[in-house]
């Protein structure tokens, strides 16, 4: 079976229900990439804030998105013809490239001086990857994969009760999303936590499941213990630092509204 990328996006089509949550993730990624690129020409402090915000987004949403694609979606293309395998390989390699670019940005943040070049390179790579998946790979999957396989994928994504105490590790441990809601489980050892950042778009509900954390919001500190919840309002600067026994908490917010993807225009270089 041959496939033409141009034909796959010649006109807007309705995405299969199994792929809609992943497409929503792509919309959010485009928003974050554009903000990162715009901030690249700003002051040192503004670049640092933008980088921290992007890294928080990548840790809580994009890593889970990549894992879902690699473990559940991409296997639908295994065993297809050589041209399809080449596109699948490209997607996997781009995932690794983006992880490497994020690591470079994290290293910059640790020094307090974020490279303008690193910000632009990461923003461009993420945008190009998202457009490749939306315009080429996802239409291809809808063409190659059977409807039954896509339906099984959709059914598998509908999670029932989850044991939030089972996962071990540091940072984001589990995440799920619907068309309306995003939830992420995170854990940090004593004295650790995500870098200070701002969520400019959504209020966030933080529910501490075990341990405790000092939550600093716009310079005001509050200790939040197991069984307690705190609403972090949008546009507030926040920092979460694990207490003496570490912390495990659930972060919940309404998903960001989607953007409409459109074909590249002659002014595609404009921001």
Sine and cosine of phi, psi and omega as CSV:
sin_phi,cos_phi,sin_psi,cos_psi,sin_omega,cos_omega
0.00,0.00,0.82,-0.58,0.03,-1.00
-1.00,-0.09,0.41,-0.91,-0.06,-1.00
-0.63,-0.78,0.74,-0.67,0.02,-1.00
-0.96,-0.28,0.89,-0.45,0.02,-1.00
-0.83,0.55,-0.62,0.78,-0.01,-1.00
-0.88,0.47,-0.66,0.75,0.00,-1.00
-0.91,0.41,-0.53,0.85,-0.04,-1.00
-0.90,0.43,-0.37,0.93,-0.01,-1.00
-0.78,-0.63,0.39,0.92,0.01,-1.00
-0.89,0.45,-0.57,0.82,0.08,-1.00
-0.64,-0.77,0.38,-0.93,-0.04,-1.00
-0.94,0.34,0.75,-0.66,0.00,-1.00
-0.86,-0.50,0.34,-0.94,0.05,-1.00
-0.99,0.16,0.81,-0.59,-0.02,-1.00
-0.95,0.31,0.61,-0.79,0.08,-1.00
-0.87,0.50,0.60,-0.80,-0.08,-1.00
-0.83,0.55,-0.53,0.85,-0.01,-1.00
-0.92,0.40,-0.40,0.92,-0.06,-1.00
-0.98,-0.19,-0.15,0.99,-0.07,-1.00
-0.86,0.51,-0.73,0.69,0.03,-1.00
-0.86,0.52,-0.61,0.79,0.02,-1.00
-0.93,0.36,-0.59,0.81,0.06,-1.00
-0.91,0.41,-0.60,0.80,0.08,-1.00
-0.88,0.48,-0.66,0.75,0.07,-1.00
-0.84,0.54,-0.65,0.76,0.01,-1.00
-0.88,0.47,-0.66,0.75,0.04,-1.00
-0.86,0.52,-0.70,0.72,0.00,-1.00
-0.91,0.41,-0.63,0.78,0.03,-1.00
-0.89,0.46,-0.62,0.78,0.05,-1.00
-0.89,0.45,-0.65,0.76,0.04,-1.00
-0.86,0.51,-0.75,0.66,-0.04,-1.00
-0.91,0.40,-0.63,0.78,0.00,-1.00
-0.90,0.43,-0.67,0.74,0.00,-1.00
-0.91,0.41,-0.64,0.77,0.04,-1.00
-0.91,0.41,-0.63,0.78,0.02,-1.00
-0.90,0.44,-0.68,0.73,-0.02,-1.00
-0.92,0.38,-0.65,0.76,0.03,-1.00
-0.89,0.46,-0.61,0.79,-0.04,-1.00
-0.96,0.27,-0.23,0.97,-0.07,-1.00
-0.88,0.48,-0.49,0.87,-0.02,-1.00
-1.00,-0.09,0.15,0.99,-0.02,-1.00
-1.00,0.06,-0.11,-0.99,-0.02,-1.00
-0.94,0.35,0.20,-0.98,-0.01,-1.00
-0.85,0.53,-0.70,0.71,-0.03,-1.00
-0.93,0.38,-0.61,0.79,0.02,-1.00
-0.94,0.35,-0.61,0.79,0.07,-1.00
-0.89,0.46,-0.65,0.76,0.00,-1.00
-0.90,0.44,-0.71,0.71,0.00,-1.00
-0.89,0.46,-0.68,0.73,-0.01,-1.00
-0.91,0.42,-0.63,0.77,0.01,-1.00
-0.91,0.42,-0.68,0.74,0.01,-1.00
-0.89,0.46,-0.68,0.73,0.03,-1.00
-0.88,0.47,-0.69,0.72,0.01,-1.00
-0.90,0.44,-0.68,0.73,-0.03,-1.00
-0.90,0.44,-0.60,0.80,0.05,-1.00
-0.90,0.44,-0.66,0.75,0.05,-1.00
-0.89,0.45,-0.72,0.70,-0.04,-1.00
-0.88,0.47,-0.67,0.74,-0.03,-1.00
-0.92,0.39,-0.64,0.77,-0.12,-0.99
-1.00,0.05,-0.41,0.91,-0.09,-1.00
-0.83,-0.56,-0.75,0.66,-0.16,-0.99
-0.95,0.32,-0.62,0.78,0.01,-1.00
-0.88,0.48,-0.66,0.75,0.04,-1.00
-0.91,0.41,-0.64,0.77,0.03,-1.00
-0.87,0.49,-0.74,0.68,0.03,-1.00
-0.87,0.50,-0.69,0.72,-0.03,-1.00
-0.89,0.45,-0.66,0.75,0.02,-1.00
-0.89,0.46,-0.67,0.74,0.02,-1.00
-0.90,0.44,-0.73,0.69,-0.10,-1.00
-0.94,0.35,-0.55,0.83,-0.07,-1.00
-1.00,-0.01,-0.45,0.89,-0.13,-0.99
-0.85,-0.53,-0.61,0.79,-0.10,-1.00
-1.00,0.02,-0.79,0.61,-0.07,-1.00
-0.87,0.50,-0.55,0.83,0.04,-1.00
-0.85,0.53,-0.32,0.95,0.03,-1.00
-0.92,0.40,-0.30,0.96,-0.01,-1.00
-0.98,-0.18,-0.12,0.99,-0.02,-1.00
-0.91,0.42,0.73,-0.68,0.00,-1.00
1.00,-0.01,-0.01,1.00,0.04,-1.00
-0.97,0.23,0.01,-1.00,-0.05,-1.00
-0.90,0.43,0.24,-0.97,-0.15,-0.99
-0.86,0.51,-0.64,0.77,-0.02,-1.00
-0.90,0.44,-0.57,0.82,0.04,-1.00
-0.94,0.35,-0.68,0.73,0.03,-1.00
-0.87,0.50,-0.59,0.80,0.02,-1.00
-0.90,0.44,-0.64,0.77,0.03,-1.00
-0.93,0.36,-0.63,0.78,0.05,-1.00
-0.90,0.45,-0.68,0.73,0.05,-1.00
-0.87,0.50,-0.67,0.75,0.03,-1.00
-0.86,0.50,-0.70,0.71,-0.01,-1.00
-0.87,0.49,-0.69,0.72,0.00,-1.00
-0.91,0.42,-0.67,0.74,0.02,-1.00
-0.91,0.42,-0.60,0.80,0.03,-1.00
-0.93,0.38,-0.56,0.83,0.11,-0.99
-0.85,0.53,-0.73,0.69,-0.01,-1.00
-0.91,0.41,-0.63,0.78,0.04,-1.00
-0.87,0.49,-0.69,0.72,-0.01,-1.00
-0.91,0.41,-0.62,0.78,0.09,-1.00
-0.86,0.50,-0.67,0.75,-0.01,-1.00
-0.92,0.40,-0.65,0.76,0.01,-1.00
-0.92,0.39,-0.60,0.80,0.06,-1.00
-0.91,0.42,-0.64,0.77,0.04,-1.00
-0.88,0.48,-0.62,0.78,0.04,-1.00
-0.91,0.42,-0.64,0.77,0.03,-1.00
-0.92,0.40,-0.64,0.77,0.06,-1.00
-0.87,0.49,-0.64,0.77,0.04,-1.00
-0.90,0.44,-0.64,0.77,0.06,-1.00
-0.88,0.48,-0.72,0.69,-0.03,-1.00
-0.87,0.49,-0.60,0.80,-0.01,-1.00
-0.90,0.43,-0.41,0.91,0.03,-1.00
-1.00,-0.02,-0.24,0.97,-0.02,-1.00
0.99,0.10,0.06,1.00,-0.01,-1.00
-0.74,-0.68,0.98,-0.21,-0.10,-1.00
-1.00,0.01,0.78,-0.63,-0.01,-1.00
-0.94,0.35,0.79,-0.62,0.08,-1.00
-0.87,0.49,-0.63,0.78,0.00,-1.00
-0.90,0.43,-0.67,0.74,0.01,-1.00
-0.89,0.46,-0.65,0.76,0.00,-1.00
-0.90,0.44,-0.72,0.70,-0.02,-1.00
-0.92,0.39,-0.66,0.75,-0.02,-1.00
-0.90,0.45,-0.68,0.73,0.00,-1.00
-0.92,0.39,-0.70,0.71,0.00,-1.00
-0.87,0.49,-0.70,0.71,-0.01,-1.00
-0.91,0.42,-0.68,0.73,-0.02,-1.00
-0.90,0.44,-0.65,0.76,-0.01,-1.00
-0.93,0.37,-0.69,0.73,0.03,-1.00
-0.87,0.49,-0.73,0.69,-0.02,-1.00
-0.89,0.45,-0.63,0.77,0.01,-1.00
-0.90,0.43,-0.70,0.71,-0.01,-1.00
-0.89,0.46,-0.70,0.72,-0.01,-1.00
-0.92,0.40,-0.58,0.81,0.07,-1.00
-0.88,0.48,-0.72,0.69,-0.02,-1.00
-0.92,0.39,-0.68,0.74,-0.05,-1.00
-0.94,0.33,-0.62,0.79,-0.12,-0.99
-1.00,-0.04,-0.37,0.93,-0.07,-1.00
-0.83,-0.55,-0.83,0.56,-0.17,-0.99
-0.95,0.31,-0.72,0.69,-0.03,-1.00
-0.91,0.42,-0.71,0.71,0.10,-1.00
-0.86,0.51,-0.57,0.82,0.04,-1.00
-0.91,0.42,-0.70,0.71,0.02,-1.00
-0.87,0.49,-0.65,0.76,0.02,-1.00
-0.91,0.40,-0.43,0.91,0.02,-1.00
-0.99,0.11,-0.66,0.75,-0.12,-0.99
-1.00,0.08,-0.69,0.72,-0.07,-1.00
-0.96,0.27,0.58,-0.82,0.04,-1.00
-0.95,0.30,0.39,-0.92,0.03,-1.00
-0.89,0.46,-0.58,0.81,0.02,-1.00
-0.90,0.44,-0.65,0.76,0.01,-1.00
-0.90,0.43,-0.66,0.75,0.01,-1.00
-0.93,0.37,-0.59,0.81,0.05,-1.00
-0.92,0.39,-0.64,0.77,0.06,-1.00
-0.89,0.45,-0.62,0.78,0.05,-1.00
-0.88,0.47,-0.69,0.73,0.01,-1.00
-0.90,0.44,-0.68,0.73,-0.01,-1.00
-0.91,0.41,-0.61,0.79,0.00,-1.00
-0.92,0.40,-0.45,0.90,-0.03,-1.00
-0.98,0.21,-0.24,0.97,0.01,-1.00
-1.00,0.08,0.99,-0.12,-0.11,-0.99
-1.00,0.08,0.58,-0.81,0.08,-1.00
-1.00,-0.07,-0.55,-0.83,-0.01,-1.00
-0.88,0.47,0.66,-0.75,-0.04,-1.00
-0.85,-0.52,0.72,-0.69,0.06,-1.00
-0.99,0.12,0.98,-0.19,-0.07,-1.00
-0.97,0.24,-0.11,0.99,0.02,-1.00
-1.00,-0.09,-0.12,0.99,-0.14,-0.99
-0.99,0.16,-0.61,0.79,-0.10,-0.99
-0.95,0.31,0.67,-0.74,0.05,-1.00
-0.92,-0.39,0.38,-0.92,0.07,-1.00
0.74,-0.68,-0.23,-0.97,-0.03,-1.00
-0.78,-0.63,0.61,-0.79,-0.01,-1.00
1.00,0.08,-0.45,-0.89,0.01,-1.00
-0.91,0.41,0.83,-0.56,-0.04,-1.00
-0.95,-0.31,-0.44,0.90,-0.05,-1.00
-0.34,-0.94,0.49,-0.87,0.04,-1.00
-0.42,-0.91,0.43,-0.90,0.09,-1.00
-0.51,-0.86,0.33,-0.95,-0.03,-1.00
-0.45,-0.89,0.54,-0.84,0.18,-0.98
-0.87,-0.50,-0.12,-0.99,0.04,-1.00
-0.91,0.42,-0.38,0.92,-0.09,-1.00
-0.93,-0.36,-0.41,0.91,-0.22,-0.98
-0.74,-0.67,0.55,-0.84,0.10,-1.00
-0.78,-0.62,0.74,-0.67,0.02,-1.00
-0.72,-0.70,0.68,-0.74,-0.02,-1.00
-0.70,-0.72,0.73,-0.69,0.10,-1.00
-0.99,-0.11,0.78,-0.62,0.00,-1.00
-0.76,-0.65,0.47,-0.88,0.06,-1.00
-0.63,-0.78,0.61,-0.79,0.00,-1.00
-0.66,-0.76,0.62,-0.79,0.06,-1.00
-0.96,0.28,0.18,-0.98,-0.04,-1.00
-0.78,0.62,0.73,-0.68,0.06,-1.00
0.99,0.17,-0.06,1.00,-0.04,-1.00
-0.96,-0.28,0.12,-0.99,0.03,-1.00
0.31,-0.95,0.12,-0.99,0.02,-1.00
-0.92,0.40,0.46,-0.89,0.01,-1.00
-0.91,0.42,0.42,-0.91,0.05,-1.00
-0.84,0.55,0.71,-0.71,-0.04,-1.00
-0.40,-0.92,0.11,-0.99,0.02,-1.00
-0.81,-0.59,0.75,-0.66,0.18,-0.98
-0.98,-0.21,0.97,-0.24,-0.13,-0.99
-0.99,0.14,-0.14,0.99,-0.18,-0.98
-0.94,-0.35,-0.54,0.84,-0.19,-0.98
-0.68,-0.74,0.61,-0.79,0.24,-0.97
-0.93,0.36,0.53,-0.85,-0.02,-1.00
-0.81,-0.58,0.73,-0.68,0.10,-1.00
-1.00,-0.09,0.85,-0.53,0.03,-1.00
-0.95,-0.31,0.85,-0.53,0.00,-1.00
-0.87,-0.50,0.91,-0.42,-0.01,-1.00
-0.99,0.14,0.84,-0.54,-0.04,-1.00
-1.00,-0.06,-0.60,0.80,0.04,-1.00
-0.45,-0.89,0.39,-0.92,-0.05,-1.00
0.95,0.30,-0.50,-0.87,0.00,-1.00
-0.38,-0.92,0.23,-0.97,0.03,-1.00
-0.49,-0.87,0.54,-0.84,0.18,-0.98
-1.00,-0.03,0.89,-0.46,-0.01,-1.00
-0.97,-0.26,0.87,-0.49,0.00,-1.00
-0.96,-0.27,0.88,-0.48,-0.02,-1.00
-0.86,-0.52,0.91,-0.41,-0.03,-1.00
0.78,0.63,0.66,0.75,0.08,-1.00
1.00,0.03,-0.15,0.99,0.00,-1.00
-0.99,-0.13,0.80,-0.60,-0.04,-1.00
-0.99,-0.11,0.60,-0.80,0.09,-1.00
-0.55,-0.83,0.74,-0.67,0.05,-1.00
-1.00,0.05,0.83,-0.56,-0.01,-1.00
-0.91,-0.42,0.85,-0.53,-0.08,-1.00
-0.97,-0.26,0.12,-0.99,-0.01,-1.00
-0.83,0.56,0.71,-0.71,-0.02,-1.00
1.00,0.01,-0.06,1.00,0.00,-1.00
-0.96,-0.30,0.42,-0.91,0.01,-1.00
-0.77,-0.64,0.42,-0.91,-0.01,-1.00
-0.57,-0.82,0.71,-0.71,0.08,-1.00
-1.00,-0.07,0.84,-0.55,0.05,-1.00
-0.98,-0.18,0.93,-0.37,-0.10,-0.99
-0.97,0.25,0.51,-0.86,0.00,-1.00
-0.87,0.49,0.47,-0.89,0.01,-1.00
0.96,0.29,0.02,1.00,0.06,-1.00
-1.00,-0.01,0.62,-0.78,0.10,-1.00
-0.98,0.18,0.81,-0.59,-0.06,-1.00
-0.74,-0.68,0.49,-0.87,0.08,-1.00
-0.60,-0.80,0.69,-0.72,-0.03,-1.00
-0.87,-0.49,0.85,-0.53,-0.02,-1.00
-0.84,-0.54,0.84,-0.54,-0.06,-1.00
-0.89,0.45,0.58,-0.82,0.03,-1.00
-0.98,0.21,-0.17,-0.99,-0.12,-0.99
-0.89,0.45,-0.39,0.92,0.03,-1.00
-0.96,-0.28,0.24,0.97,-0.08,-1.00
0.98,0.21,-0.05,-1.00,0.00,-1.00
-0.49,-0.87,0.56,-0.83,0.13,-0.99
-0.75,-0.66,0.81,-0.58,-0.07,-1.00
-0.56,-0.83,0.34,-0.94,0.03,-1.00
-0.95,-0.31,0.77,-0.64,0.06,-1.00
-0.94,-0.34,0.84,-0.54,-0.09,-1.00
-0.77,-0.64,0.73,-0.69,0.08,-1.00
-0.47,-0.88,0.33,-0.94,0.09,-1.00
-0.94,0.35,0.66,-0.75,-0.01,-1.00
-0.93,0.38,0.50,-0.86,0.03,-1.00
-0.94,0.35,0.54,-0.84,0.02,-1.00
-0.93,0.38,0.53,-0.85,-0.05,-1.00
-0.96,0.27,0.45,-0.90,0.20,-0.98
-1.00,-0.05,0.36,-0.93,0.11,-0.99
-1.00,-0.07,0.87,-0.49,0.06,-1.00
-0.96,0.27,0.67,-0.75,0.04,-1.00
-0.70,-0.72,0.38,-0.92,0.01,-1.00
-0.86,0.50,0.48,-0.88,0.02,-1.00
-0.88,0.48,0.65,-0.76,0.02,-1.00
-0.96,-0.27,0.19,-0.98,0.04,-1.00
-0.86,0.51,-0.35,0.94,0.01,-1.00
-0.99,-0.17,0.52,0.85,-0.10,-1.00
-0.88,0.47,-0.30,0.95,0.01,-1.00
-0.99,0.17,-0.20,0.98,-0.01,-1.00
-0.95,0.30,0.48,-0.87,0.01,-1.00
-0.95,-0.31,0.00,0.00,0.00,0.00
